Amino acid sequence: MSQRRDFLKQSIAVGLCAAWSQSAYAALAPDARAGIIRALRRRDDTIVKLPTIGDGYKMTWTPDNRQLTVVNDGAGWVNPPDMFYKRSLWSIGGNDPHEASAHIVDGYPSVEQSQEPEEAPHYHGHGLLAVNGRIYQFLTALDRAEDRPRHWTTAKLIYSEDGGRTWRNQDGTSPVQWEDWHEQKKDKFAFFNEPDGCFSLLTVLQMGQDYRANRDGYIYVYGTNGSVDGKMNELVLFRVGIEEILDRRAYRFFAGIQPDGTPLWSPVLDDRQPVHVFPRGWVNSTNLFPGDLVVETWLPSIVFNEALDAYMMVSAGNGCADDGTEFGKPSYLGFWISETPWGPWRQVHEERAWTPGGDPQSRAYSPQISPKWMSDDGKSFWLVWTDLKGIREIAQATNAPDEGDSPEAKSAPSASEAALEANEVMHSFMPGYGFNAQLVELDVV
């Protein structure tokens, strides 16, 4: 209780602080803001798609100059695609997408779909960070709801001390365990069944190679404040000392701005306040696929641009159809910058119909700023995303009654045959479902 009392002593007038912060920020002279970035241009003439199947693509930059990236729900770079990973980790070499060469990280606890019972919890790969020679990753799982869209409820932390060759659970035990429903408990996870499902979807601030551009000794981790519109568009934040990330008790939650303009950090999760609020109206309320999940929306990618001394954030909202289902229209795309990891965030680019290459049927999704593929002067970087154009056609085909042979007349496919079929379906319906990249140039004065 002493931590709580100490925090409350600091909290007098916090209700006024957020308004003060925004008004004070707006009054700053333009050149005093994080601040020399005015706008940006997506270079559609530079678009390249690497030979991949999957999504996710959260990235980090290791001390040995690898760029690690997460791939969920697909074969990744496997050719021929006879594996269908629920989650996997890849090492990408090269200084830009044109030079990219990818290899799976063999020691990572990848899970091929055939190895995992359909009714078991599925842990998807999200926030990733290389720091001080270690690699950390937060994985996310859904609840077990069967009568409504499933929500994100679990964030599991794993780590490697040897470049990805072996991995451990948060408590240091090995091998990594995939807790079944009856094994899921609060003390096993970084976050579990928190209010509204906050801090279940997580992304980690990237600050240069092996986090070397960091100045204050803290890791900054962002999450959505829930799984429904009005919560999912609220961005919340915690920070923790680099050497304390495995200790959940050391997490400190952003709880507003004090009258002197400094951030307030609380050990109490219920004291959390958003560091940014994205527009409403871009979170699906119903699903294309029965019993499916609320789509991963508004989980940003945030990278420190050391050359320009600015924090850059990109995020996307899901373009919903009139019936509330996902990907009924192009996504929302926005870019923001800040002088600090906690904001305030100034928007420098907005697209309410994000259509890479000018394709109106594009359903671009999950934009990521490459932490490694950035120019030395900070004035350009590569943006990565996946495109789910065609997903509604998959849903239509999947939900249609089966008029073919009865299940009894079909022989069960082998694991590799099932994987090939799953990847073929993804690729044929959604040719952009993979690692897409394009150059982004910043207007800097």
C-alpha positions in Angstrom: 0.0 0.0 0.0 2.9 2.4 0.5 3.6 2.5 -3.2 -0.1 3.4 -3.7 0.0 6.2 -1.1 3.2 7.6 -2.6 1.7 7.6 -6.0 -1.5 9.4 -4.8 0.7 12.1 -3.2 2.1 12.8 -6.6 -1.2 12.6 -8.3 -2.9 15.8 -7.1 -4.2 17.8 -10.1 -3.3 15.1 -12.6 -6.8 15.6 -14.0 -5.6 19.0 -15.2 -2.3 17.8 -16.4 -3.2 16.2 -19.7 -5.1 19.3 -20.8 -2.1 21.5 -19.7 0.3 19.3 -21.6 -1.7 19.4 -24.9 -2.3 23.2 -24.7 1.4 23.9 -23.8 2.5 21.6 -26.6 0.3 23.4 -29.2 1.7 26.7 -28.1 5.3 25.7 -28.8 7.0 27.3 -31.8 7.2 24.8 -34.7 10.9 24.5 -34.5 10.8 23.6 -30.8 8.7 20.5 -31.4 10.1 17.1 -32.3 10.1 18.8 -34.6 11.8 19.2 -37.9 9.8 16.4 -39.5 6.9 18.1 -41.3 5.4 15.4 -43.6 6.4 12.2 -45.4 5.9 10.5 -48.8 5.3 6.9 -49.4 7.3 6.0 -52.6 4.9 3.6 -54.4 7.5 3.2 -57.2 9.8 1.4 -54.7 7.3 -1.3 -53.6 8.8 -4.7 -53.3 7.3 -8.0 -52.1 9.6 -10.6 -50.7 8.8 -14.3 -51.4 6.9 -14.9 -48.2 3.5 -16.1 -46.8 2.4 -14.8 -43.4 1.8 -11.6 -41.4 3.1 -9.9 -38.3 6.6 -8.8 -39.2 7.5 -7.1 -35.9 11.2 -6.4 -36.1 14.3 -5.7 -34.0 18.0 -5.2 -34.7 20.5 -7.5 -33.1 24.2 -6.8 -32.1 25.4 -9.1 -34.8 23.6 -7.0 -37.4 20.7 -9.3 -38.0 17.2 -7.9 -38.4 14.8 -10.4 -36.6 11.2 -10.5 -37.7 8.2 -12.4 -36.5 5.9 -14.3 -38.9 2.5 -15.5 -37.9 0.1 -17.7 -39.8 2.1 -18.8 -42.8 5.2 -20.4 -44.2 7.4 -17.4 -44.0 10.3 -17.8 -46.5 9.9 -21.6 -46.8 10.1 -22.7 -50.4 8.2 -24.8 -51.3 5.8 -23.7 -48.5 5.2 -27.1 -46.9 5.1 -25.7 -43.4 2.3 -23.5 -41.9 3.6 -21.8 -38.8 1.3 -20.4 -36.2 4.4 -18.4 -35.2 8.0 -18.4 -36.3 11.1 -16.1 -36.1 13.3 -15.2 -39.0 16.7 -13.5 -39.4 17.0 -11.1 -42.3 20.4 -10.0 -43.7 21.0 -7.1 -46.1 20.9 -3.4 -45.9 17.5 -3.0 -47.6 14.7 -5.3 -49.0 16.5 -5.7 -52.3 19.5 -7.3 -50.5 17.4 -9.3 -48.0 18.2 -12.9 -47.4 16.2 -14.7 -44.7 16.8 -17.8 -42.6 14.6 -19.2 -39.9 15.9 -19.0 -36.3 16.2 -22.7 -35.6 16.2 -22.4 -31.8 13.1 -20.3 -31.6 10.1 -22.2 -30.3 8.2 -22.1 -33.6 4.9 -24.1 -33.8 3.7 -25.7 -37.0 -0.1 -25.7 -37.2 -0.3 -29.5 -37.4 1.5 -29.8 -34.0 -1.0 -27.7 -32.1 -4.6 -28.9 -31.3 -7.1 -26.6 -32.8 -8.9 -26.2 -29.5 -5.7 -25.2 -27.6 -4.7 -21.6 -27.0 -2.8 -20.1 -29.9 0.1 -17.8 -28.9 1.0 -15.3 -31.6 4.3 -13.5 -31.8 4.3 -9.7 -31.2 6.6 -7.2 -29.4 10.3 -8.1 -30.0 13.5 -6.4 -28.6 17.2 -7.1 -28.9 19.0 -5.4 -26.0 22.3 -5.9 -24.3 22.8 -9.2 -26.1 19.5 -10.6 -25.1 16.3 -11.1 -27.2 12.9 -10.6 -25.6 9.5 -11.3 -27.1 5.9 -10.9 -25.9 3.4 -13.4 -27.3 -0.3 -12.9 -27.2 -3.2 -15.3 -26.8 -7.0 -15.1 -27.1 -9.7 -16.0 -24.6 -11.8 -19.1 -25.0 -15.1 -17.4 -25.9 -17.4 -19.4 -28.2 -20.5 -17.2 -28.3 -18.9 -13.9 -29.4 -15.8 -12.5 -31.0 -12.7 -13.7 -29.1 -10.6 -11.0 -27.4 -6.9 -10.8 -26.6 -6.3 -11.5 -23.0 -2.8 -12.9 -22.5 0.7 -11.5 -22.9 3.5 -14.1 -22.4 7.1 -13.0 -22.2 10.0 -15.3 -23.4 13.7 -14.5 -23.9 17.0 -15.8 -25.3 20.4 -15.1 -23.9 22.4 -16.7 -26.8 21.1 -14.9 -29.9 18.0 -17.1 -30.4 19.6 -20.6 -30.1 17.7 -21.4 -26.9 14.7 -19.7 -25.2 13.3 -19.5 -21.7 10.0 -18.7 -20.0 9.8 -15.5 -18.0 10.7 -17.4 -14.8 13.9 -18.6 -16.4 12.7 -22.2 -17.0 13.3 -24.0 -20.3 12.0 -25.1 -22.7 9.3 -22.6 -23.5 5.9 -23.9 -22.4 2.7 -23.3 -24.2 0.2 -23.2 -21.3 -3.1 -24.9 -22.0 -6.3 -23.3 -20.8 -6.2 -25.0 -17.3 -2.5 -23.9 -16.9 -3.0 -20.3 -17.6 -2.5 -18.3 -14.4 -1.7 -14.7 -13.7 1.7 -15.4 -12.1 2.9 -17.1 -15.3 2.4 -14.2 -17.6 3.4 -10.6 -17.9 -0.3 -9.8 -18.3 -3.4 -12.0 -18.0 -7.1 -11.2 -17.8 -6.4 -7.5 -17.1 -9.3 -4.9 -17.2 -10.8 -4.8 -20.7 -7.9 -6.9 -21.9 -5.4 -4.0 -21.7 -1.7 -4.8 -22.3 -2.5 -8.0 -24.1 -1.3 -6.8 -27.5 2.2 -5.3 -27.0 4.8 -3.6 -29.1 8.3 -2.5 -28.0 10.0 0.8 -28.8 13.1 0.2 -31.0 16.2 2.3 -30.3 18.9 1.4 -32.7 21.1 -1.7 -33.0 20.8 -3.7 -29.7 19.0 -0.8 -28.2 22.2 1.3 -28.1 20.5 4.6 -28.8 18.7 4.4 -25.5 19.7 7.1 -23.0 17.8 6.5 -19.8 18.1 2.8 -19.1 14.4 2.0 -19.6 12.6 -0.3 -22.0 9.3 1.2 -23.3 6.4 -1.2 -24.1 3.1 0.0 -25.6 -0.3 -1.8 -25.7 -3.9 -1.3 -26.6 -6.2 -0.5 -23.7 -8.7 -3.2 -24.7 -10.2 -5.1 -27.6 -13.2 -3.0 -28.5 -13.6 0.4 -30.2 -13.2 3.1 -27.6 -10.5 1.0 -25.8 -8.5 -0.5 -28.6 -7.8 2.9 -30.1 -6.3 4.1 -26.7 -2.5 3.5 -26.6 -1.2 2.8 -23.1 2.5 2.4 -22.0 4.7 1.0 -19.3 8.4 1.2 -18.8 10.9 -0.9 -16.9 14.6 -0.9 -16.3 16.5 -2.8 -18.9 17.8 -5.3 -16.3 14.3 -5.7 -14.7 12.1 -6.6 -17.6 11.6 -10.2 -16.3 10.2 -8.8 -13.0 6.6 -7.9 -13.5 6.7 -6.0 -10.2 9.2 -3.5 -11.7 6.8 -2.3 -14.4 5.7 1.3 -14.1 2.6 2.5 -16.0 2.2 5.9 -17.6 -0.4 7.7 -15.5 -0.5 11.2 -17.0 1.6 14.4 -17.2 2.3 16.4 -14.0 2.0 20.2 -13.9 5.7 20.7 -14.5 5.4 18.7 -17.7 7.1 15.5 -16.5 5.5 12.1 -16.8 3.9 10.3 -13.9 4.8 6.6 -13.5 2.7 4.4 -11.3 3.3 0.8 -10.1 -0.5 0.4 -10.2 -2.0 -0.8 -13.5 -5.4 0.8 -12.7 -3.7 4.3 -12.7 -2.8 4.0 -16.4 -3.7 6.8 -18.8 -3.4 6.8 -22.6 -0.4 8.3 -24.2 -2.3 8.7 -27.4 -5.8 8.2 -28.7 -6.3 7.1 -32.3 -9.5 7.8 -34.2 -12.6 5.8 -33.4 -14.5 3.8 -36.0 -11.7 1.6 -37.2 -12.2 -1.5 -35.0 -14.3 -4.4 -36.2 -17.3 -5.3 -34.1 -18.3 -8.6 -35.9 -16.3 -11.2 -37.8 -16.0 -12.6 -41.2 -15.1 -15.9 -39.8 -17.5 -17.4 -37.1 -15.9 -17.6 -33.7 -12.9 -15.5 -34.9 -11.2 -12.7 -33.1 -11.3 -8.9 -32.9 -8.6 -8.0 -35.5 -5.2 -6.6 -34.2 -6.0 -2.9 -34.7 -4.1 0.2 -33.7 -1.0 -1.7 -32.4 1.7 0.7 -33.6 5.3 0.3 -34.6 7.5 2.9 -32.8 11.2 3.5 -33.6 13.6 6.2 -32.4 15.2 8.1 -35.3 18.5 8.9 -33.7 19.8 11.1 -36.5 16.7 13.4 -36.2 16.3 12.9 -32.4 12.7 12.0 -32.9 10.4 9.1 -32.0 8.4 8.0 -35.0 5.1 6.0 -34.8 3.0 4.4 -37.5 -0.3 2.7 -36.9 -3.3 1.5 -38.9 -7.0 1.2 -38.3 -9.2 -1.6 -39.8 -11.5 -0.5 -42.6 -14.8 -2.0 -41.5 -17.9 -2.8 -43.7 -21.3 -1.5 -42.8 -22.1 -4.7 -40.9 -19.0 -4.2 -38.7 -16.9 -7.0 -40.3 -13.2 -6.5 -40.9 -11.5 -5.3 -44.1 -14.7 -4.0 -45.8 -12.8 -1.0 -47.1 -9.1 0.2 -47.1 -7.4 0.8 -43.8 -6.5 4.0 -42.1 -2.8 4.9 -42.0 -1.2 7.5 -39.8 2.3 8.6 -38.8 3.1 10.6 -35.7 6.3 12.0 -34.1 7.3 13.0 -30.6 10.2 14.3 -28.6 9.7 11.6 -25.9 8.4 8.0 -25.8 5.3 9.2 -23.9 4.3 12.0 -26.3 2.6 14.2 -27.0 2.4 12.7 -30.5 2.1 15.1 -33.5 0.5 13.7 -36.6 2.5 14.3 -39.8 0.7 12.1 -42.2 -2.9 10.6 -42.6 -4.5 8.4 -45.1 -8.1 7.4 -44.6 -7.9 5.0 -47.5 -4.4 3.4 -47.4 -3.9 1.8 -50.9 -0.3 1.0 -51.6 0.4 1.1 -55.3 -2.9 2.9 -55.8 -4.9 -0.3 -55.7 -8.4 0.5 -54.3 -8.9 -3.2 -53.4 -5.8 -3.2 -51.1 -6.4 -4.2 -47.5 -3.0 -3.1 -46.1 -2.5 -4.2 -42.6 0.0 -4.0 -39.6 2.5 -1.4 -40.8 6.0 -1.7 -39.3 9.0 0.7 -39.4 12.2 -1.3 -40.1 14.6 -0.4 -37.3 17.6 -1.3 -39.4 16.7 -0.1 -42.9 16.9 3.6 -42.2 19.2 6.1 -43.9 22.2 7.5 -42.0 20.7 11.0 -42.0 17.3 9.7 -40.8 15.5 11.2 -43.7 14.2 7.9 -45.2 13.3 4.4 -44.0 11.6 1.3 -45.2 8.0 0.6 -44.2 6.8 -3.0 -44.1 3.3 -4.4 -44.1 1.1 -7.3 -45.3 -1.9 -7.0 -47.6 -5.1 -9.0 -46.9 -6.7 -8.1 -50.2 -8.9 -11.2 -50.9 -9.7 -12.1 -47.3 -13.4 -11.5 -47.8 -13.4 -13.9 -50.7 -11.7 -16.5 -48.5 -14.4 -15.9 -45.9 -17.1 -16.4 -48.4 -15.6 -19.6 -49.7 -14.9 -20.9 -46.2 -18.4 -20.1 -44.9 -20.2 -21.6 -47.9 -21.9 -25.0 -47.5 -19.7 -27.9 -48.7 -21.4 -29.4 -51.7 -18.6 -31.8 -52.6 -17.8 -35.2 -51.3 -18.7 -36.1 -47.7 -15.9 -36.0 -45.2 -16.1 -39.8 -45.0 -15.1 -40.0 -48.6 -12.0 -37.9 -48.3 -8.8 -39.2 -46.9 -7.1 -37.1 -44.3 -4.2 -35.1 -45.7 -0.7 -35.5 -44.2 0.7 -32.5 -42.2 2.8 -31.3 -45.2 -0.2 -31.7 -47.6 -2.4 -29.7 -45.2 0.3 -27.0 -44.9 0.7 -26.8 -48.7 -3.0 -26.5 -49.1 -3.3 -23.8 -46.5 -0.4 -21.8 -48.0 -1.8 -22.2 -51.5 -5.2 -20.9 -50.4 -3.6 -17.9 -48.7 -1.4 -17.2 -51.7 -4.1 -17.7 -54.4 -6.7 -15.6 -52.6 -4.3 -13.0 -51.1 -1.3 -12.5 -53.3 -0.1 -9.7 -51.1 -0.2 -11.8 -47.9 3.5 -11.5 -47.2 6.4 -9.2 -46.5 5.7 -6.0 -48.5 8.0 -3.0 -48.3 8.4 0.5 -49.7 10.7 3.5 -49.1 9.3 6.4 -47.1 10.9 9.8 -47.4 10.6 12.5 -44.7 10.1 16.2 -45.4 12.7 17.7 -43.0 13.5 21.4 -42.5 
